[in-house]
Structures are given as C-alpha cells and as structure tokens.
C-alpha cells in the first residue's frame, strides 16, 4: 500500500541533468507514494522543450556550456529559469485520481502554501500572483509586496503523466504529477537576470526580463547576513511539506 504523506529523498550527486532527476522522482512516486526533494543546482539555465523549436538553440546551448553555464531541458512548460547558488528547488511528486485537469489548481495551491508557510517562519509573507516582466512568469508565482509593486520570489510549474494502473483507485486510473518551484533565497537578481537575458538574446527570442521584478528571501527579510539562510528556509519548507497530505491522496 502506498504512503499518503511525503517521504524525502536526497538528490543523486552524480546526476547533473534535472530532467533525469524529475523522471526519477516520478518513478519513485509511482512505486512508493508521495515524495519530496529540496535541492540546489550548479550555475546553469533550464528551458522547457518548446525552446528547441527556436533557430540556433543548439549553438547557443553549446556556447553557454563552454562558458560554464550549461542549459538543461525540463519536462514542464513555461519559460527559461536560472539556476545556481542561492536558488532553492522544491520538487514534489505524487499520484492523483483520474481527471488531471481538476487537480491542476489544487496542486499549484498546495505547492504555494507549503513554501509560503516555510517563508513565514523566516519573517517573509507571500501570496500567489503573476508578476509581469519576471522570468517564467505565471499565475502561481509566489510574490512579496503589495499589488502592482509585488515582486516574484518563487516560480512554479507542473508536469503530468499517466501512472501505472492501481487496484486501490475505483477505475484503476491515476496520474502522476511533478510540482516544482524555484525559490530565490540569496541569489542576486541582477546576476540571474543578466544570464537569462543573454541567452534569450543569443537565440533571438525577443524576451527580456526585468531584475526589479524579482526579490530574494534575504532582501525581503531585510537580512544583512545570509549565513545559514538556505538551510533555515529549506528546513522550514520541509517541515511544512511533512505536515501536509498531497491533493487527491
């Protein structure tokens, strides 16, 4: 019988490719139940597979990799996302009953709620909303600040696939979901947006992101010293995840 609360797994230190890591989490969830992973990636960029349609994409990827910034693929949609020091990834994978479309909003809200609960523990209040001009903008960003002055602190995405049949569900049908967020803990908005904008310029996409539209946890919390901040935030979010049962379970 599958568990209904989240177990936590560490990332494979030998696996640099986030796409392979995502597949591994989905396989884990199919076998044993809800699984969570909190992790940091080396300096890099991550793009959805839709970017592969852009002329010159492979030449740009090769050029950035040669300069120490590999550009990886991910399974979920959306846009380009910077990765690197000071950015915490939160990945949740689990199964829900048939009818994936009805679960999309609950999955997003659950992800936003556990991250918001963790941030509250370090004195940062957030809410979800779109932030025009931010990288990989979406309705379910986590944002800090009021109304049209809100700045993105975390971005979210989903990827869905059919799960193996399960005799425990009424019609034997399930879907697996990977709910993922990146949280800017101590990353420099100028630096990460400069990398993102340089890649978008290299492929001639016409996209440009405004560093003033994003904020780090460090800045939002008003901290001069960020020593141990990522560990504190990670621990708080992990506790919030552990206290919940995922949607549909």
Secondary structure, DSSP 8 states (H G I E B T S, - for coil): --EEEEEE----TT---HHHHHHHHHHHHHHHEEEEEEE---SEEEEEGGGGGSTTHHHHHHHHHHTT-EEEEESS-S--EEESTTEEEEEEEEEEES-HHHHHHHHHHHHHHHHHHHHHTTT---EE---TTSTT--TT-EEESSGGG-EEEEEEEEEEEE----TTSTTS-EEEEEEEEEEESS--HHHHHHHHHHHHHHTT------GGGB--HHHHHT-S--TTHHHHHHHHHHHHHHT-B-TT-
